Amino acid sequence: MRWVTYATNTGDRVGVIGEDRIHPVAPGVSLLDLIGRGAEELRTTGEAALASSARTVPLAEARLRPPIPRPPSIRDCLCFLDHMRNCQQAAGQPRTLKDAWYRIPAFYFACPSTITGPYDDVTISPGSAWFDFELEIAAVIGPGGRDLTPEQAEERIIGYTIYNDWSARDLQLRETPLAIGQAKGKDGATTFGPFLVTPDELEPHRRDGRLALRVEAAVNGEIIGSGSTETMDWSFGEVISYASRGVDLMPGDVFGSGTVPGCCLIEHLSLADPSAFPGWLRDGDVVELTVEGLGRTRQTVRASAAPYPLTPRHNPDRRPPRPRVNSAPSKLPYTRGLHEIGTGVWAWLLPDGGYGLSNAGLVTGEGASLLVDTLFDLPLTAEMLDAMREITDRHPLTHAAITHSNGDHTHGNQLLGEHVKIISAEATCAEMRHEMPPEMLTATQVMDIGPATSYFRERFDAFDFSGIRLRLPGLTYDREFTLDIGGREVRLMNLGPAHTSADTVVHVPDAGVLFAGDLLFVGCTPIVWSGPIANWIAACDAMIATGAHTIVPGHGPITGPDGIRAVRGYLTHVVEQADAAHARGLSFPEAIKAVDLDAYATWLDAERIVVNLHRRYRELDPAATPHLDQMTLMAMMAEKALA
């Protein structure tokens, strides 16, 4: 039999399915009540309902609730060891499991108060950027028991249902070092349904005493994973027997099977190829889980409000971060916020100019304005747009120019109105399509990256990478583009590739202002992700040639032409040092140790010399200098910074 709990105007009712209609039992009786009476009573009650002349309800029109809306307890087990192996591999660890996984079946207690129905919306766990689903099945206990054998435990199962273990992976990783089990990473929601199916219905699917049910998981119609429940390493009988040791199991207790291998998102994560990852769940995504014999769930994911922040306690054993002071001279006070730098031109500054602390700008004309870049996360961008609102209310935002593809200049694009035309170089737009998904940057906050972990925490912990949906430019250009912003000429020039594959500067000739994007770092070290370095040096000359006297760098304080000359000098010094090391026969790793940064050693993030030397060595001898991915280079920078 297939049992359901469904909502009515007078409360929940219980019924049994017959020919796609719900045949209700007496009002006021819950499925938990019936389960407690045993399998025979449940069958008798179901047969009576099917034979009754009471009014039935079309299954397609009913609002199904979880079969047991509030079970006495929920234990989620890990019966499929390949799921655990896949998870370890996704985290960059060996697939080999510790011996304990083979000796005892693992389970944890889930939260009975956050059970959802098979078609209910599910809210992302507050503060999570890595929200995931997990396709499981669950066994429900009928009459309870204590100290059961595996055979007795199997006999206590009164029914099965689909079980979706919604998981906030980033919150899980934050909690892992506590080593006391699952908490906020797992209690956001658990889905049961649509039916509780009695064991006799599933007998045709038993193979060697285990259920062999085909399963499939899809997001927005795209299949994420499929498989069969017959690959369980630990049977339900075994895990229920283990849980019953010294414990009274109660009617309605739920045991999840753990994830069928491949049927969740995290197993498809690859740190070596993050662009291949299908992405974590976001607002509006639709998750469908189908299990042979048990039915299908279909749920829409919804955004959540930000959690109330808690102040961390002081850690007396943690080494305090090194003081960071951007000591570069500035034409204006280098303080967070909006600064007028010319007639109708403003700069938004974020000290100290390190990772993610980027600058942006606003240019106004008659009844129109242009934004130059957005910021690294949505809260930062919202703060900036709110501070600009008094100006943009008078000069509505009509255009936004994106200087390059990096997330600290693009992640806030979605907060711009649909009427705002976003413009970039064509190569910037192309690079944005292949950038690492924004939420993947959460890895710097939650994953153990070995010795480099503290480096990444210090630089990225302050940002919130949740909820970002990358909005691409709708208008692109090649080398030069001129905008009319309310009667005011604004020139866009692509001077890349240099920092990235395309690097736009925004020149406001009548104000003598140049927004340089990340072609200019002031008081902090440039980083040559793309190159060639000669192009960046030429770009410095081109920026000076504009005649602009007020320069807004991508990072660091407001400067003038001397700030550009300083960056040019740094790049020239890198070339000289790299060429000399290469001529001496030093390998790239040896050159990292031998380089003399001279006066540039005091610039913030001086360890970026690792990337810059690698770029130059690749230019000099690409055959002898292997290509290294961005994550590897970041780890090498961290190693140098922490040395």
WOWOTA-V888903 format. One record per residue. SS is DSSP state (A for helix, B for strand, O for the rest). OMEGA is omega in degrees with one decimal (* if undefined). BURIAL is I if it has 16 or more other ideal C-beta (glycine too) atoms within 10 Angstrom, else O. Layout:
ss: <SS	SS>
omega: <OMEGA	OMEGA>
burial: <BURIAL	BURIAL>
This chain:
ss: <O	B	B	B	B	B	B	B	O	O	B	B	B	B	B	B	B	B	O	O	B	B	B	B	O	O	O	O	O	O	A	A	A	A	A	A	O	O	A	A	A	A	A	A	A	A	A	A	A	A	A	O	O	O	O	O	B	B	A	A	A	O	O	B	B	O	O	O	O	O	O	O	O	B	B	B	B	O	O	O	A	A	A	A	A	A	A	A	A	A	O	O	O	O	O	O	O	O	O	A	A	A	A	O	O	O	B	B	B	O	O	A	A	A	B	B	O	O	O	O	O	B	B	O	O	O	O	O	O	O	B	B	O	B	B	B	B	B	B	B	B	O	O	O	B	O	O	O	O	A	A	A	A	A	A	O	B	B	B	B	B	B	B	B	B	O	B	B	A	A	A	A	A	A	A	A	O	O	O	O	O	O	O	O	O	O	O	O	O	B	B	B	B	B	B	B	B	O	A	A	A	A	A	A	A	B	B	O	O	B	B	O	O	B	B	B	B	B	B	O	O	B	B	B	B	B	B	B	A	A	A	O	O	O	O	A	A	A	A	A	A	A	A	O	O	O	O	O	B	O	O	O	O	B	B	B	O	O	O	O	O	O	O	B	O	A	A	A	O	O	A	A	A	A	A	A	O	O	O	O	B	O	O	O	O	B	B	B	B	B	B	O	O	O	B	B	B	B	B	B	B	B	O	O	O	O	O	O	O	O	O	O	O	O	O	O	O	O	O	O	O	O	O	O	O	O	O	O	O	O	O	O	O	O	O	O	B	B	B	B	B	B	O	O	B	B	B	B	B	O	O	O	O	O	O	O	O	O	O	B	B	B	B	B	B	O	O	B	B	B	B	B	O	O	O	O	O	A	A	A	A	A	A	A	A	A	A	A	A	A	A	A	O	O	O	O	B	B	B	B	B	O	O	O	O	O	A	A	A	O	A	A	A	A	A	O	O	O	O	O	B	B	B	B	B	A	A	A	A	A	A	A	A	O	O	O	O	A	A	A	A	A	A	A	A	A	O	O	O	A	A	A	A	A	A	A	A	A	A	A	O	O	O	O	O	O	O	O	O	O	O	O	O	O	B	B	B	O	O	B	B	B	B	B	B	O	O	B	B	B	B	B	B	B	O	O	O	O	O	O	O	O	O	B	B	B	B	B	A	A	A	O	B	B	B	B	B	B	B	B	B	O	O	B	O	O	O	O	O	O	O	O	A	A	A	A	A	A	A	A	A	A	A	A	A	O	O	O	O	B	B	B	B	B	B	O	O	O	B	O	A	A	A	A	A	A	A	A	A	A	A	A	A	A	A	A	A	A	A	A	A	A	A	O	O	O	O	A	A	A	A	A	A	A	O	O	O	A	A	A	A	A	O	B	O	A	A	A	A	A	A	A	A	A	A	A	A	A	A	A	O	O	O	O	O	O	O	O	O	A	A	A	A	A	A	A	A	A	A	A	A	A	O>
omega: <175.4	-176.8	177.9	165.7	-175.8	-176.3	172.0	179.9	-178.0	179.1	-178.1	172.8	178.2	178.0	177.7	-174.7	173.1	179.6	175.8	173.4	179.1	176.5	-171.8	169.4	-175.6	177.2	175.7	178.7	178.2	177.2	176.9	176.3	-177.2	-179.8	-178.2	-179.4	176.3	-174.4	-177.6	178.5	178.5	179.7	-178.9	178.9	179.1	179.6	178.9	179.5	179.7	-179.1	-175.5	175.5	179.4	-177.3	179.4	-178.3	176.0	-179.2	-177.0	-177.2	-176.1	172.0	-175.5	173.8	170.8	-179.8	173.3	-173.0	-179.4	-178.6	178.9	178.5	176.6	172.8	175.6	-173.8	174.8	-175.5	-178.6	-176.0	176.6	175.5	179.7	177.9	-179.9	179.1	178.9	179.2	179.3	179.3	178.4	-178.8	176.1	179.4	-178.1	179.4	173.7	-174.4	-177.9	-178.9	-177.4	-175.7	-179.2	177.2	-176.7	170.1	173.1	178.6	176.6	-171.2	-178.4	-174.6	-179.5	177.0	177.7	177.6	-171.4	-178.4	179.4	170.1	179.0	-178.5	176.6	178.0	-177.5	178.3	-177.0	172.1	-177.2	-177.9	-171.1	170.7	173.6	179.5	177.8	164.0	-179.1	171.9	-178.7	-178.4	172.1	174.2	-173.8	-179.9	-177.3	178.4	-175.8	168.0	176.1	179.6	177.6	-179.4	178.0	-179.2	-179.8	-179.7	-177.3	179.5	-178.4	178.2	171.5	-177.0	175.5	-179.7	178.7	-170.4	173.4	-170.0	-179.5	176.7	175.0	-177.4	176.4	-175.1	-175.9	-178.9	178.9	176.1	176.8	174.6	-175.2	178.3	-174.1	176.5	-173.0	-172.5	-179.1	-179.7	170.6	-177.5	170.1	171.1	-4.1	-174.5	160.1	-173.7	-176.9	-173.5	-176.6	179.3	-172.4	-178.5	179.3	-177.1	-179.3	176.1	179.7	175.6	-179.3	177.8	176.6	-177.2	176.0	-177.8	177.9	178.6	-179.1	173.5	-179.0	176.8	179.4	-178.5	178.1	-178.8	176.6	-178.5	-179.1	179.2	-177.8	-179.5	178.0	175.1	174.4	179.7	175.0	179.7	-178.5	-177.8	177.5	176.0	-179.5	-178.8	-175.7	-179.3	178.9	-175.2	174.3	173.0	-174.5	175.0	-179.6	174.1	-174.5	176.1	174.3	-175.8	-164.7	-170.2	170.5	-173.4	179.5	-172.5	171.1	-176.2	-171.1	-179.6	-178.7	178.2	175.3	178.0	178.7	-179.6	-175.4	-178.8	179.4	-177.3	-178.5	178.3	176.2	-177.5	-179.2	178.8	178.0	178.2	-180.0	-178.5	178.6	176.3	-178.4	178.8	179.4	177.6	-178.3	176.3	-175.1	170.1	178.6	-173.2	178.9	-179.7	-179.3	178.4	177.9	174.7	178.7	179.6	175.2	-175.3	175.0	-179.8	179.3	173.9	177.0	178.0	-176.3	-177.5	-178.1	177.7	-178.4	179.6	178.0	178.6	178.7	178.9	174.9	-172.2	-179.5	176.1	-176.3	177.2	-179.2	175.2	-178.6	-178.2	-178.5	174.9	-173.0	-178.5	175.3	-175.1	178.8	-179.7	179.6	179.7	-178.5	172.1	172.2	-173.7	176.2	176.0	11.1	-178.8	178.8	-176.8	175.1	-179.0	-171.2	178.2	176.3	-177.0	178.9	178.3	-177.4	171.0	-179.2	176.6	-179.7	175.7	-179.6	172.6	175.0	177.1	167.9	-170.0	-166.1	178.8	-175.6	177.6	178.7	-179.4	178.3	177.6	-179.9	-178.5	177.7	178.7	-179.7	-168.5	178.5	179.4	-175.6	172.0	178.8	-179.9	-172.1	179.4	-178.4	-176.4	171.2	177.1	179.7	-173.5	178.8	-165.4	-173.3	-173.6	-179.7	175.2	-174.5	-169.4	-179.2	-175.3	-174.7	-179.6	177.1	179.6	-179.5	179.7	-178.0	178.5	179.8	-173.2	173.5	168.6	-178.2	-179.5	175.2	179.3	179.2	-179.3	178.1	-179.7	-175.4	177.9	173.5	178.5	-174.4	-175.0	178.9	177.4	174.9	177.9	-180.0	-176.9	-169.2	-175.4	174.6	-176.9	178.8	-176.9	-177.7	-173.6	-177.2	178.5	-179.0	179.0	-176.9	-173.9	-172.8	-175.2	-172.8	-172.9	-179.4	-175.0	-179.2	171.4	-175.5	172.2	-173.2	177.3	-177.6	174.8	177.3	-179.1	-178.8	177.7	-178.0	-174.3	-178.3	-179.9	-179.9	179.2	170.0	179.8	-179.4	179.4	-177.6	-179.7	174.6	-175.7	174.2	-179.8	175.3	-178.4	-180.0	4.5	179.3	174.7	175.9	-176.1	173.5	-176.9	-178.0	166.9	-177.2	-174.4	175.4	-170.1	-174.3	177.9	-177.2	-176.2	175.3	170.3	-169.1	-174.7	-175.9	164.4	-179.3	170.3	-178.7	-178.4	176.6	-167.3	173.4	178.6	-173.2	179.2	-173.5	-177.3	7.2	-177.7	179.0	177.4	-179.1	177.0	177.1	177.8	176.2	178.7	-179.9	178.3	177.7	-176.9	177.8	-178.4	178.9	-179.1	177.1	-173.6	175.1	179.0	173.1	179.6	177.4	-174.2	176.0	-177.0	175.2	-179.7	179.3	176.6	176.6	-179.8	179.1	178.3	176.5	179.2	178.3	-177.6	176.9	179.1	177.5	-179.9	-179.1	-178.9	-179.5	-178.5	179.4	178.8	179.7	179.5	178.4	178.7	180.0	173.2	178.8	177.6	178.4	179.4	178.5	-179.1	-173.5	-172.2	176.4	-178.3	176.6	-175.5	-176.9	179.7	-179.0	177.4	177.8	176.6	-178.9	-179.7	176.4	174.5	178.6	-179.5	-175.2	174.6	178.8	179.1	-178.4	177.9	176.5	177.8	-177.4	-174.1	-176.3	-178.6	-176.9	-178.8	-175.1	173.4	176.9	-179.3	-174.0	-179.0	178.7	179.5	177.6	178.8	178.0	175.5	179.6	180.0	179.9	-178.3	-176.2	-178.0	*>
burial: <I	I	I	I	I	I	O	O	O	O	O	I	I	I	I	I	I	I	O	O	I	I	I	I	I	O	O	O	O	I	I	I	O	I	I	I	O	O	I	O	O	I	O	O	I	I	O	O	I	I	O	O	O	O	O	I	I	O	I	O	O	I	O	I	I	I	I	I	I	O	I	O	I	I	I	I	I	I	I	I	I	I	I	I	I	I	I	O	O	I	O	I	O	O	O	O	O	O	O	O	I	O	O	O	I	I	I	O	O	I	O	I	O	I	I	I	I	I	I	I	O	I	I	I	I	I	I	I	I	I	I	I	I	I	I	I	I	I	I	I	I	I	I	I	I	O	O	I	O	I	O	O	I	I	I	I	I	I	I	I	I	I	I	I	I	I	I	I	I	I	I	I	I	I	I	O	O	O	O	O	O	I	O	I	I	I	I	I	I	I	I	I	I	I	I	I	I	I	I	O	O	I	O	O	I	O	O	O	O	I	I	I	I	O	I	I	I	I	I	O	O	O	O	I	I	I	I	I	I	O	O	I	I	I	I	I	I	I	I	I	I	I	I	I	O	O	O	O	I	I	I	I	I	I	I	I	I	I	I	I	I	I	I	I	I	I	I	O	I	O	I	O	O	I	O	O	I	O	O	I	I	I	O	O	I	O	I	I	I	I	I	O	I	I	I	O	I	O	I	O	I	O	O	I	O	O	O	O	O	O	O	O	O	O	O	O	O	O	O	O	O	O	O	O	O	I	O	I	O	I	O	O	O	I	O	O	O	I	I	O	I	I	O	I	I	I	I	I	I	I	I	I	I	I	I	I	I	I	I	I	I	I	I	I	I	O	O	I	I	I	I	I	I	I	I	I	I	I	O	I	I	O	I	I	I	O	O	I	O	O	I	I	O	O	I	O	I	I	I	I	I	I	I	I	I	I	I	I	I	I	I	I	I	O	I	I	O	O	O	I	I	I	I	I	I	I	I	I	I	O	I	I	O	O	I	O	I	I	I	I	I	I	I	I	I	I	I	O	I	O	O	I	I	O	I	I	I	I	I	I	O	O	I	I	I	I	I	I	O	O	I	O	I	O	O	I	I	O	O	O	I	O	I	O	I	I	O	I	O	I	O	I	I	I	I	I	I	I	I	I	I	I	I	I	I	I	I	I	O	O	I	I	I	I	I	I	I	I	I	I	I	I	I	I	I	I	I	I	I	I	I	I	I	O	I	I	I	O	I	I	O	O	I	I	O	I	O	I	O	I	I	I	I	I	I	I	I	I	I	I	I	O	I	I	O	I	I	I	O	I	I	O	I	I	I	O	I	I	O	O	I	I	O	O	O	I	O	I	O	O	I	I	O	O	I	O	I	O	O	I	O	O	I	I	I	I	I	I	I	I	I	I	I	I	I	I	I	I	I	I	O	O	O	O	I	O	O	I	O	O	I	O	I	I	I	I	I	I	I	I	I	O	O>
